[in-house]
Amino acid sequence: MRLLHISDLHLGKRVNEYSMLEDQKDILKKIIDIADQEKAEGILIAGDVYDKPVPPAEAVRLLDQFLNSMVNRSIPVFFISGNHDSQDRLAFGAALFRKSGVYTAGETLCEKITVQDEFGPLHIWMMPFLKPAYVKAACPGEDPETYTDAVRIALGTQKMDPEERNILIAHQFVTGAKTCESEELSIGGLDQVDASVFDEFDYVALGHLHRPQSVGKEKIRYCGTPLKYSFSEIRDKKSVTILDIREKGNTKIETIPLIPKRDLVEIRGTYMELTAKSFYENLDPEAYYHITLTDPEDVLDALSKLRLIYPNMMKMDYDNDRARSQSEFEAAKEMERKSPEELLEEFYEMQNGQPLSEKQRKLVLEMMEEIWEGSK
C-alpha cells in the first residue's frame, strides 16, 4: 500500500499578521497532484489540521475541499487532531465521513482501523494528541506520571499483533527531535515521549514538529509542515513523505519536494542597496521578506517605501552600531529568548545562593505546565 504522510497543515494560520490561506490552498493542490502522480492509496494526516481550536470559516472550507478531492479519487484519508485542534470539532460527523473513506480518531484515546491490500491486513492506529491528564480521565485506575506513560497506556487500549503490519499516526514530541520557532511545545520538555514505546510499529507517522526528520530510526518520522511558518525554517526543504509498505518487514520511505507559491526570504543591506534595481530585479517580488537594514540611522518611512518593491515584506529591523549599543534593549531581547524555567532557576539561585534541586525543579516544571494549560 502506497501512503502519503502529511501533517501540521495549520489551516487558517497567520504568519507575522499575513494570512496563509492562499498559500495553503496552493500547497494542498500540489499535494493532490502528488497523490495522483504517485497513485496514492491513502493519506495520513498527523494532526494540527487547523491552527486554532475554532478555525475561520475559510479554513474549514479549505479542508472540506481537500477531503472531497480525496473522496472523489477513492483515496481514503486517516487523520487525527493535534494540540492546535479541537478534537470534538474534528470528530463531528465521524461515522458519516467513514462511509466515504474519511477516518478520524473520534473521541477515543486510540482507534485502530484495519484495511486490506494484496499483502493482507494493515492496521492503522490513530492516536490524537494526548496528555497524562487526558489518559487519567479516560482510564479509571490509571495514573500516568509522564507523557511516555500516557502514550503506552493509550496504545494498550487496543490489541496489537506484532506479526502483522501496524502503522501509527500520532502527534507528540519524541525525545531527540529537533525543533524550530513556529512550534508550540510544553514548558521544560515535560511533553517528550521516549521513542521506545513505538518499537513494535512498522511506521510511525508523526506530527507536531515542523522540520522533516526521522527520530532514532527511519521508521519514526516527522514529515514536517507543507509550508514554512517562521523564518527559523528558511533553510528547511519542505516535502511530502511517501510510505510504500508491502509485506511485513518490507517498507520503503521517500520524500517528494513541495514548492511553495511564495517562499520566505531574508535579505540585508543599506536602504540604497536594497532599493537599487540591480539588486532586486532578480529577486522574487512576491516572496515573503525579512529585511534587515544596516544604515547607521533610521530611514524615514522605510517600511512603506520598501513595500513598494517588496509588497509581501513580513518583517523589518535594523542591524547597526546604534542598535547594537542599546545594551538595555539587547538585555531585554536576551531575557525574552530565555524560557520561563530558565528565568525562575536564575532567580532562585540569585536569591538563595544555590541552584534548584532536581526534586524542586521537577515540581516547578509541573506547576508551570499546569498554569500554562489553565491559561489557554
Secondary structure, DSSP 4 states (H G I P E B T S, - for coil): -EEEEE----BT-EETTEE-HHHHHHHHHHHHHHHHHTT-SEEEEES--BSSSS--HHHHHHHHHHHHHHHHTT--EEEE--TTS-HHHHHTTHHHHHTTTEEE-TTSS-EEEEEEETTEEEEEEEE----HHHHHHHSTT----SHHHHHHHHHTTS---TTSEEEEEEE-EETT----TT----GGGTTEE-GGGGTT-SEEEEES-SS-EE-SSTTEEE---SS--SGGGTT---EEEEEEE-STT-EEEEEEE---SS-EEEEEE-HHHHT-HHHHTTS-TTSEEEEEE--SSPPTTHHHHHHTT-TTEEEEEE-SHHHHH-HHHHHHHHHHHS-HHHHHHHHHHHHHSSPPPHHHHHHHHHHHHHHHHHT-
